[in-house]
Amino acid sequence: MTPGQRYLLLTLIQTYTSHLRPGHDQVWLEEIKRHLSETWFAWMGGFGDNDVFYYKVHSPVLLVEFDMHKGVFLNNDEPEKFHIHIVVRTPNGNDYGKDLLRQHLERFHRQ
């Protein structure tokens, strides 16, 4: 990524980290910055005001997925732009559940 792209990516990421308590947000952001060379950004969809789109930010310490799709919602006859889904996770923080493979390897395959 160019320096400008890295700046834009970090600005986007701060949209999500800023929801943490003051201080905690900066700790997580610094960890994200340390892994910036291992961070990937993917985009699918259009760029117009009424286009649907999806993006993903993925690194060892952050996973963000944003999905804005037009879907018929409630009793609308036409698709509406306000229907979005967002996922923010910390893949290295074991927030997906227990890492059973790691636990097994540590217990039965220690050297």
RONUBA-309998 format. One record per atom (N, C-alpha, C): x, y, z. Coordinates in steps of 0.001 Angstrom, whole numbers, padded with zeros to 6 digits, always signed. Layout:
N
XYZ...
This chain:
111
+000838-001184+000000+000000+000000+000000+000885+001251+000000+000373+002251-000635+001070+003534-000602+000835+004187+000765+001648+005174+001126+001399+005879+002390-000020+006459+002464-000525+006984+001363-001884+007514+001356-002930+006440+001591-002729+005276+001005-003654+004162+001207-003600+003665+002647-002394+003607+003231-002272+003196+004638-002987+004182+005556-002852+005466+005262-003546+006494+006054-005067+006297+005971-005581+006096+004763-007022+005889+004594-007484+004618+005301-006688+003557+005214-007047+002304+005876-007084+002489+007387-006089+003162+007949-006089+003393+009398-007242+004285+009822-007594+005251+008989-008759+006094+009287-010029+005249+009310-010156+004338+008356-011305+003426+008335-011310+002540+009574-010167+001978+009913-010069+001096+011076-010437+001833+012354-010064+003105+012461-010399+003888+013656-011904+004062+013815-012640+003926+012737-014108+003941+012836-014570+002841+013785-013869+001722+013773-014246+000578+014596-013549+000581+015952-012277+000927+016002-011573+000910+017287-012043+002022+018211-012572+003087+017654-012992+004232+018477-014193+003922+019359-014817+002778+019176-015956+002414+020023-015521+001800+021351-014224+001528+021481-013707+001010+022742-013510+002145+023736-013320+001777+024989-013056+002786+026011-011767+003528+025696-011714+004824+026047-010477+005589+025830-009289+004873+026478-008219+004824+025765-007032+004099+026221-006983+002715+025600-008065+001963+025749-008144+000632+025146-008130+000736+023626-008799+001768+023118-008816+001959+021664-007410+002187+021124-006597+002949+021844-005245+003232+021378-004341+002007+021474-004535+001189+022500-003757-000048+022632-004028-000958+021438-005311-001129+021091-005656-001996+019970-005160-001392+018650-005295-000081+018506-004850+000574+017281-003334+000430+017103-002577+000545+018180-001126+000370+018087-000780-001063+017676-001517-002026+018200-001290-003416+017799-001614-003604+016315-002680-002998+015865-003052-003056+014447-001955-002435+013590-001419-001307+014019-000348-000644+013268+000897-001518+013171+001201-002271+014239+002375-003154+014218+002213-004272+013174+000999-004591+012815+000733-005658+011845+000261-005103+010502+000492-003835+010271-000007-003214+009040+000581-003854+007783+001806-004329+007846+002402-004978+006667+001752-006330+006368+001009-006862+007342+000307-008136+007167-001201-007921+007023-001601-006714+006706-003019-006349+006625-003457-006292+005172-004612-006857+004922-005170-006908+003568-006517-006219+003537-006794-005561+002423-008078-004898+002205-008658-005435+000901-009910-005832+000944-010592-006330-000257-011906-005586-000424-012252-005290-001652-013480-004562-001987-014208-005310-003083-015522-005372-002974-016347-005943-004021-017583-005067-004154-017932-004718-005343-019127-003927-005563-018827-002635-006283-019813-001773-006250-019707-000518-006975-019161+000609-006134-019072+001783-006782-018544+002973-006121-019540+004128-006135-020688+003940-006782-021681+005001-006867-022491+005134-005594-023197+006236-005479-023989+006511-004274-025050+005449-004008-025563+004812-005033-026631+003831-004849-026180+002399-005097-024871+002188-005215-024343+000848-005462-024175+000084-004155-024363-001228-004245-024084-002089-003096-022594-002393-003082-022052-002721-001907-020638-003040-001808-020362-003860-000557-019189-004456-000558-018696-005247+000565-017209-004964+000678-016704-004846+001911-015257-004790+002076-014838-005612+003281-013569-006006+003235-012999-006802+004306-011603-006270+004609-011312-006083+005883-009980-005750+006364-009548-006938+007210-008398-007530+006865-007988-008744+007554-006500-008701+007875-006171-008945+009128-004787-009025+009574-004734-010065+010694-003554-010349+011228-003490-011286+012355-004217-010794+013606-004479-009478+013696-005074-008925+014915-006414-008238+014685-006922-008280+013460-008169-007578+013150-008875-008237+011976-010180-008360+012106-011027-008773+010992-012255-007878+011004-012452-007144+009912-013631-006298+009748-014299-006706+008441-015588-006941+008491-016361-007160+007277-017545-006204+007305-017738-005499+006216-018840-004552+006068-019592-004948+004808-020869-005222+004952-021683-005670+003821-022904-004767+003720-022938-003948+002677-024102-003091+002414-024795-003650+001180-025951-004215+001412-026674-004773+000276-028094-004259+000272-028624-004214-000903-030014-003782-001031-030893-005004-000861-031732-004939+000110-032663-006030+000340-034017-005459+000655-035029-006186+000294-036384-005736+000620-036561-005963+002113-036892-004916+002835-036925-004946+004287-038304-004519+004772-038817-005246+005728-040140-004999+006281-041172-005034+005158-041919-003953+004964-042961-003993+003934-042627-003125+002736-041345-002838+002531-040942-002015+001390-041119-002794+000092-041622-002125-000923-041725-002751-002237-040422-002641-003014-039585-001665-002659-038315-001442-003346-037159-001668-002378-036000-002088-002875-034833-002245-001998-034458-000924-001335-033947-001005-000114-033530+000186+000634-032033+000126+000907-031394+001279+000926-029951+001387+001067-029458+001199+002505-030329+001275+003486-029890+001311+004872-029638-000051+005505-029695-001116+004781-029537-002451+005350-028073-002877+005245-027360-002857+006372-025943-003228+006383-025691-004286+007455-024580-004994+007285-024093-005950+008283-022622-005660+008510-022203-005644+009769-020808-005384+010111-020347-006432+011126-019141-006956+010903-018503-007873+011841-017127-007312+012157-016791-007232+013440-015462-006809+013869-014977-007861+014861-013824-008460+014558-013303-009533+015406-011807-009352+015630-011295-010041+016628-009863-010100+016873-009439-011561+016748-008980-011965+015557-008675-013376+015329-007651-013956+016297-006675-013175+016736-005669-013682+017658-006135-013640+019104-007295-013089+019370-007790-012948+020732-008678-014080+021179-008744-015142+020357-009550-016311+020678-011016-015938+020867-011478-014914+020130-012871-014512+020298-013816-015322+019419-013296-016290+018672-014165-017165+017891-014596-018377+018708-014046-018526+019859-014290-019698+020683-012953-020273+021095-012984-021415+021695-011741-022022+022160-010946-022581+020988-009649-022420+021068-008742-022944+020053-008407-024381+020448-009262-025301+020036-009132-026686+020464-007883-027353+019900-007514-027028+018674-006307-027612+018104-005074-027177+018888-004974-025893+019210-003836-025409+019995-003794-026096+021355-004947-026219+022005-004992-026867+023311-004549-028324+023223-004984-029022+022175-004592-030413+021988-003080-030522+021773-002532-029661+020903-001097-029714+020630-000282-029406+021875-000711-028433+022650+000012-028099+023877-000047-029230+024886-001157-029919+024947-001339-030969+025952-000665-032283+025562-000765-032669+024295-000331-034003+023889+000909-034042+023003+001352-032895+022514+002458-032909+021563+003558-031919+021937+003740-031701+023206+004814-030817+023660+006144-031506+023451+007151-030712+023091+008485-031302+022897+009410-030904+023996
